[in-house]
Amino acid sequence: MKAEELEKKFDAGEEITGQLDLSKARRSKKEQKRVNVDFPLWMIHSLDKEAKRLGVPRQSIIKLWLAERLEKTLS
């Protein structure tokens, strides 16, 4: 199947996952590596408060804020 045909099916809301080889799928530039970071207790409390307010895990807040800062720095 050509890419144009697959795109048309996707845009039309048709199920296309049967046409994909998901065993080789990966998220470019999204590979992860675990790191350990020590934060002062006051930061943990502030992060937890904001995470609770937004209804997301602490890790999501940390990732989002770091990504925003890096985007500003690198652009």
N, C-alpha and C positions, 0 to 999 in steps of 0.2 A: 504494500500500500504506500502510495506517495504521501509526502508530508502534507500537501494541500488537502488531500482527501481526509486525512486524519484530523486536520484542523477544522474542516467543515463539520465532521461528525461531532467533534468536541464542542464547537460553537453551537451546534444544534441541540446539545444536551444529551447526545447519545452516549451509551456506555462504551468506552474505548480501552479499558484496562486489559481486556483480553488480547488486544493488539500490541501490548507493550511487553518487553522483556524486563521485568522488575528486578530480576536477580542481579543485574548489572547497574541498576539505578544508583546514583549518588547525587548529593547536593553540592554542586561546585562552590568552592570557597566557604563551605559550611561544615567542613570536617572539624571535629572537636578534640580538644585535649584537656584533660582534667588538671587544674592547678589548685593549690591550697593558698589561701590568703588569710592572714590574721587581721581582724578589725578590732578597734577599741570597742568596749561594751556599749558606749553611748551611740556609736554608729549602728551597731546591731539593733539596738532598741529603736532608733530612728528608721532604719530600713524595714524592720518588722511592722512599725506603725503605718508606714506608707504602703507596704505590701498588703496589709490588712484593709486599708482604706480602698485600695484598688481591686482587692479580691484576687491577688496573684501571689505566687510564692516569692520569697525573698530573692532567690536566685534570678528571677525574671527582672526584678527591679535593678539588680546589680548589672546584669547583661545589657539592659536597655540604656541605663545611664552611661555605662562605659562606651557602648556603641555610639551614642549621641556625641559624647566628648571626642571620640576618635574621628568621627566624621567631620566635626568642626575643625579639628587639628589638622587633618589630612587634606582638607579642601582649600 
